[in-house]
Amino acid sequence: MGRPSQGTREKLIETARELIWRESYNAVSVDEICKKADVKKGSFYHYFPSKADLAVEAMDAGMQEMKEYYDDIFSPTRPATERFSLMARHVVEHQREIATEYGHVCGCPFAGLGSEVAGQNEIISEKITDICVKKSAYYTSALRALIAEGLVDPMMDVEAKANEIFAFIVGQLVMAKIWNDLDFLEKNLERGVFDLIGLRMPVSKAV
């Protein structure tokens, strides 16, 4: 059996994700989204009061996909150092997949959207804040596991360190996007995360 056809709402969400990631929020109009999705403008406003509301739904969809990966990567059954290694490698691989599809390094769509409009749009700002908190929670949990394993200072402020890691990853993605260079990300991301934590990066095992 073939894949079921997307409904109008789902087509708009998927199209918004693609266009905002490939270009930017401000560069994409409702008309362009409707044209790409092959949806009439009246149908757009039937489902979404504004482009901002659609962007929030698109971020929710992206966050749900990320959660499926991160729930596995940051499983409490894994050693904490492995969680950070797998996370860094997943970020690089995901960026490679997107760059192959869109023809250039796209960076973090949440950070890009936030830097564009978060200060101007309350619902987008709230959604991006929620995403940041949820991502940092994975890092906080793994840092607490590192403390439990006796690998880092038990007095570490894990919330502050998790926010540092989050900010570092976003910064690395921004630089990779500016330079359109994922080799930079591959060389620096995992090592930089472990430097922030204060641990030596694990040596990759040969396959």
Backbone torsions as a table, in degrees:
resi	resn	phi	psi	omega
1	MET	NA	143.5	178.6
2	GLY	-79.2	169.6	178.1
3	ARG	-67.2	138.2	177.5
4	PRO	-65.1	145.7	-179.2
5	SER	-69.4	146.7	179.4
6	GLN	-74.0	145.7	171.4
7	GLY	-75.9	169.7	-177.4
8	THR	-58.8	-44.9	-178.3
9	ARG	-61.7	-45.1	-179.1
10	GLU	-66.1	-37.3	177.9
11	LYS	-63.4	-40.4	178.8
12	LEU	-64.8	-42.0	179.5
13	ILE	-63.7	-47.2	-178.1
14	GLU	-65.7	-38.9	179.2
15	THR	-67.0	-42.3	178.2
16	ALA	-61.0	-42.9	178.2
17	ARG	-57.8	-46.7	-178.1
18	GLU	-64.1	-49.6	-174.5
19	LEU	-69.6	-40.4	-179.9
20	ILE	-67.3	-38.5	179.2
21	TRP	-70.2	-43.4	-177.4
22	ARG	-69.0	-36.8	-177.2
23	GLU	-115.8	-100.9	173.7
24	SER	-167.8	168.2	-178.6
25	TYR	-61.6	-50.8	-175.9
26	ASN	-70.2	-22.3	-178.1
27	ALA	-81.2	-12.1	-175.0
28	VAL	-110.3	128.3	179.9
29	SER	-100.0	163.9	174.8
30	VAL	-59.9	-39.5	178.7
31	ASP	-59.4	-42.7	-179.9
32	GLU	-65.8	-41.0	178.7
33	ILE	-61.9	-45.6	-179.8
34	CYS	-63.4	-42.1	179.6
35	LYS	-63.3	-46.2	-178.9
36	LYS	-64.8	-37.4	-178.7
37	ALA	-83.1	-9.5	-176.0
38	ASP	58.9	49.9	-178.6
39	VAL	-128.1	138.8	178.4
40	LYS	-70.4	148.5	-176.2
41	LYS	-61.6	-34.6	178.2
42	GLY	-62.4	-34.7	177.7
43	SER	-68.6	-36.2	176.9
44	PHE	-55.5	-52.1	-175.2
45	TYR	-74.2	-13.4	172.2
46	HIS	-68.5	-36.3	-176.7
47	TYR	-96.0	-30.9	-173.5
48	PHE	-135.2	124.6	179.2
49	PRO	-62.8	-26.9	-176.0
50	SER	-158.1	169.5	174.8
51	LYS	-62.2	-35.8	179.1
52	ALA	-62.0	-40.9	178.5
53	ASP	-64.4	-38.7	176.2
54	LEU	-64.9	-41.5	179.4
55	ALA	-60.6	-39.5	178.5
56	VAL	-63.0	-42.3	178.2
57	GLU	-65.9	-37.8	177.4
58	ALA	-64.1	-40.3	177.1
59	MET	-65.7	-38.4	176.8
60	ASP	-60.1	-42.9	179.7
61	ALA	-63.6	-43.1	178.5
62	GLY	-65.1	-39.3	179.9
63	MET	-66.6	-36.1	179.1
64	GLN	-65.2	-40.4	176.7
65	GLU	-63.6	-44.7	179.9
66	MET	-61.7	-40.0	-178.3
67	LYS	-59.7	-38.2	179.9
68	GLU	-61.6	-41.9	177.6
69	TYR	-69.9	-47.6	-174.5
70	TYR	-68.2	-32.6	176.5
71	ASP	-61.1	-35.8	177.0
72	ASP	-76.3	-49.5	-177.5
73	ILE	-59.2	-42.7	-176.4
74	PHE	-98.0	26.0	177.4
75	SER	-58.9	135.4	178.5
76	PRO	-60.5	-14.0	179.1
77	THR	-77.6	-12.8	179.8
78	ARG	-92.5	147.4	169.3
79	PRO	-58.0	145.1	-173.6
80	ALA	-62.2	-38.2	179.3
81	THR	-63.2	-36.5	178.6
82	GLU	-64.2	-36.1	-179.9
83	ARG	-60.6	-45.3	-179.5
84	PHE	-68.7	-38.3	177.7
85	SER	-62.8	-47.7	-179.0
86	LEU	-64.2	-37.9	178.7
87	MET	-61.8	-48.7	-178.7
88	ALA	-61.8	-41.8	-179.4
89	ARG	-68.8	-35.5	176.6
90	HIS	-64.4	-42.1	179.0
91	VAL	-59.0	-46.2	-179.2
92	VAL	-64.0	-46.2	-177.8
93	GLU	-64.5	-40.4	179.1
94	HIS	-64.3	-40.0	177.5
95	GLN	-64.4	-36.2	177.7
96	ARG	-65.5	-41.4	178.7
97	GLU	-61.6	-45.3	-179.2
98	ILE	-67.4	-40.8	179.3
99	ALA	-63.6	-37.7	177.2
100	THR	-64.1	-40.1	-178.5
101	GLU	-72.2	-41.8	-172.2
102	TYR	-101.3	-10.4	174.9
103	GLY	90.4	1.3	177.5
104	HIS	-161.7	161.1	177.6
105	VAL	-68.5	130.6	-173.8
106	CYS	-104.9	-16.7	-179.7
107	GLY	70.4	-156.6	-177.9
108	CYS	-94.0	117.6	-179.0
109	PRO	-64.7	-32.9	179.7
110	PHE	-66.7	-44.7	179.5
111	ALA	-66.4	-40.1	179.5
112	GLY	-62.8	-45.3	179.2
113	LEU	-65.9	-41.0	-179.7
114	GLY	-63.2	-42.9	-179.0
115	SER	-68.7	-25.1	178.7
116	GLU	-77.0	-50.7	-165.3
117	VAL	-134.0	-1.6	-174.0
118	ALA	-58.2	-36.9	-179.5
119	GLY	-74.9	-9.2	-177.0
120	GLN	-110.2	-12.5	-174.5
121	ASN	-136.4	116.2	-172.5
122	GLU	-65.9	-41.6	-175.9
123	ILE	-70.1	-34.2	176.2
124	ILE	-69.9	-42.0	178.4
125	SER	-59.5	-44.4	-179.9
126	GLU	-64.2	-41.2	-179.4
127	LYS	-66.5	-42.7	-179.7
128	ILE	-67.1	-38.3	175.5
129	THR	-60.5	-42.3	178.8
130	ASP	-62.4	-42.0	179.1
131	ILE	-64.7	-43.5	179.1
132	CYS	-60.1	-43.6	-179.7
133	VAL	-63.3	-43.2	-177.7
134	LYS	-67.9	-39.6	177.5
135	LYS	-66.2	-45.1	-179.3
136	SER	-62.1	-28.8	179.8
137	ALA	-63.7	-34.3	176.2
138	TYR	-63.3	-44.0	-179.2
139	TYR	-66.4	-40.1	179.7
140	THR	-60.2	-44.1	180.0
141	SER	-61.8	-43.3	180.0
142	ALA	-68.1	-36.3	177.4
143	LEU	-65.0	-39.3	177.2
144	ARG	-64.3	-35.2	176.9
145	ALA	-66.5	-37.7	176.9
146	LEU	-62.0	-39.4	176.9
147	ILE	-63.9	-44.4	179.9
148	ALA	-62.7	-31.5	179.4
149	GLU	-83.1	-2.4	177.8
150	GLY	74.0	25.4	-175.0
151	LEU	-97.8	-18.3	179.9
152	VAL	-135.8	169.2	-179.6
153	ASP	-56.6	122.2	-179.7
154	PRO	-65.2	-14.7	178.7
155	MET	-91.6	4.8	179.1
156	MET	-55.5	135.9	172.7
157	ASP	-81.5	95.0	-170.7
158	VAL	-67.2	-32.9	178.6
159	GLU	-66.4	-44.4	179.0
160	ALA	-65.1	-41.4	-180.0
161	LYS	-66.2	-37.9	177.6
162	ALA	-62.4	-40.1	177.6
163	ASN	-66.8	-35.6	175.8
164	GLU	-62.8	-43.8	179.8
165	ILE	-63.0	-44.6	179.2
166	PHE	-58.9	-47.6	-178.7
167	ALA	-64.5	-37.8	178.6
168	PHE	-62.8	-45.6	-179.1
169	ILE	-62.1	-44.7	178.3
170	VAL	-59.8	-44.5	179.6
171	GLY	-61.5	-41.7	178.3
172	GLN	-63.1	-39.1	178.5
173	LEU	-67.3	-37.9	177.3
174	VAL	-62.6	-45.5	-179.6
175	MET	-64.9	-40.6	178.3
176	ALA	-62.1	-37.7	178.3
177	LYS	-68.3	-45.0	-179.7
178	ILE	-59.5	-43.9	-177.5
179	TRP	-87.3	-8.7	-176.6
180	ASN	52.0	49.9	-171.6
181	ASP	-141.8	106.1	178.9
182	LEU	-84.9	-15.6	174.0
183	ASP	-62.1	-37.8	175.9
184	PHE	-57.4	-45.9	-178.2
185	LEU	-65.4	-43.2	-178.5
186	GLU	-63.8	-36.3	-178.8
187	LYS	-74.4	-31.7	-167.5
188	ASN	-110.5	-25.3	-168.6
189	LEU	-67.5	-57.0	-175.7
190	GLU	-63.5	-46.1	179.8
191	ARG	-59.6	-43.0	-179.3
192	GLY	-63.6	-38.6	177.9
193	VAL	-61.8	-45.2	-179.5
194	PHE	-68.8	-33.4	174.9
195	ASP	-61.6	-42.1	179.0
196	LEU	-62.5	-38.9	-178.8
197	ILE	-72.7	-29.1	-177.6
198	GLY	95.1	28.9	179.8
199	LEU	-125.7	155.5	173.4
200	ARG	-75.9	136.3	179.6
201	MET	-65.2	132.1	179.5
202	PRO	-61.1	145.0	176.4
203	VAL	-76.5	128.3	-179.8
204	SER	-65.1	137.3	178.9
205	LYS	-84.5	140.3	176.9
206	ALA	-66.3	142.8	-179.8
207	VAL	-80.1	NA	NA
